[in-house]
Amino acid sequence: MAIPTKEELGFDPKALRDKYRTERDKRLREDANEQYTEIKGEFGSFIEDPYVAENVDREPFTDEVEVAIIGGGFGGLIAGARLREHGFENIRIIEKGGDFGGTWYWNRYPGAACDTEAYIYLPLLEELDYVPSQKYAHAPEILSHSKNIAAKYDLYENACLQTEVTGMQWDELESRWVIQTNRQDRFKARFVVMSNGPLHRPKLPGIEGINSFKGHTFHTSRWDYEYTGGDSNGALERLRDKKVAIIGTGATAVQCTPHVGEAAKQLYVFQRTPSSIDIRANRKTDPEWAESLKPGWQKERMDNFNILCSGGVVEEDLVKDGWTEIIRNLISMANYRGEDTNWDEVPELMEIADFQKMEQIRARASDLVEDPQTAESLKPYYRQFCKRPCFHDSYLQTFNRDSVELVDTNGLGVERITEKGVVAGGKEYEVDCIIFATGFEVGTSYVRRSGYDVTGLDGITLSDKWAEGMRTLHGVMTSGFPNLFIISNSQAGFTTNFPHAMDETSQHIGYILNECRKDNLSSIDVEKEAEDKWVEEIIGVSRFASDFQESCTPGYYNNEGKPNPKSAQNGPYGKGSRPYFRITAAWREEGNMAGIKKNK
Ligand code: NDP
């Protein structure tokens, strides 16, 4: 089939390509990821926990546990649950928050919700006999489900909440990990599972004068309800007499802006790059449908979504939402064109499908925003997956309020912060409060993000070992660091629905630990050759497309416009999550823990 003409398309692909390039170029900056300020020292108050009344006082732990899990977010919770199912009793979860939930513990800003369908996103629904109340659950329901998982699997027992790991060393003589924390704990663990989470260290823009502001300020992941009033449903009554600035227009700002806009006397939203805002269409769960669900339904639904998002074909799209639509469109345009597929045309056809989708998104801004100039400013000019797609049914309309102003910084961002407010485009906007919706660290070193280093065999640290890129077997273990397991996307399966991959990895770890117990092994470690082979495979099959990344507007997906040369190695398994899950399942099926050294 021929490539459609611009007359058939109703837009000119060349003109759009040029526009995308111009918009990207405006935003490129030499300091890329270095533009952000690490939150520590004088900025430390930005990450204090506003959700606990006080630090619980407890004696330091100096004991020994069988399994220590670092992180009480979804990864840690699922790992804990799967290990309990294998009969592991002596488990300790270490979590810096005052409760379980991870992302959902910290992100309580008004309007916080998950964009992935709750029926596939919330882990262990059948195990807990629970069906979420809406298609897209709001944060309080997700936090409450996290606590219910912890309670059901007795994970509160023995847990260290409000505790951060500060270091960990392998004691070779005893074959144990020795873990230290900021609560002066120093305890041993036979096995350690690290589930630090991908986006958990808030970041601030390195804007001049950021500390000179005399008004109130906080980061969205530490929402100050004392100051704003209200709760995660909104009704922020204490903002009624306040002028507020929100800096940032990513997925978080998109969700909280309508609530702040509804309450504040005046809201300025400072935009550097607009997000793409597609239809949300949330709806309550139909009780009859919930009643009709048959055992195994959640796994079936998760698989169905994952097949579609991986470019596969299913008889029925069970989730039927923005994600499956976007991906189906892109892939069907390219792949399923029958025998006449001309593979040379595929990239251009996919680009056209992308243009078409983004034209719809841009038209939506014009349809919903009354002021044509504001509508124009809210239109994203980049390819759909350069940034995270957002879905919302009232964000764009918020700019129709007289009390809400979009400050379009034309790609340059906020210039300066003064004692009184925010400067952009040479103009000072006086405000009472600045809310930083500026996201989380990505692309900084693993150790900086996790907050601790790990010392393995022969005194080698993980930061040294991974200085030139990650090295693992299946993304789950790394040689020289015995009995240590990792839950992350890197060198493992990536899914749009993160908890799906976390569950697969948790089941894999459960299998390995069970084998160790069956064979009474004191420790296991990865054989170097097996690790080298996996790293080679990861690089060989990587789908990291540096051309695509370079053509994208800067953001955390492309290391702020400077794609990392190690992205192929540090990225996920390039053939996709389904082949990855098949590889790990076949490895378990083989039954001999191939590539693992076993020490009695
Ligand atoms: P993001 O990193 O996506 O957004 C940060 C925002 O801050 C961007 O708009 C960025 O602009 C802006 N910014 C940074 N520096 C400046 C500056 N100097 N001046 C003006 N603006 C600036 O963080 P979020 O917290 O929004 O989202 C992080 C991730 O968390 C999401 O991508 C998603 O994965 C997840 N999430 C999911 C949600 C869901 O399911 N609905 C909801 C919220 C978050 P620019 O784009 O130009 O860099």
Boltz pocket constraint, residues with backbone or C-beta under 6 A from the ligand:
constraints:
  - pocket:
      binder: B
      contacts: [[A, 113], [A, 114], [A, 115], [A, 116], [A, 199], [A, 205], [A, 206], [A, 207], [A, 247], [A, 248], [A, 249], [A, 250], [A, 251], [A, 252], [A, 253], [A, 255], [A, 270], [A, 271], [A, 272], [A, 273], [A, 274], [A, 388], [A, 411], [A, 412], [A, 413], [A, 414], [A, 437], [A, 438], [A, 439], [A, 440], [A, 554], [A, 555], [A, 556]]
      max_distance: 6.0
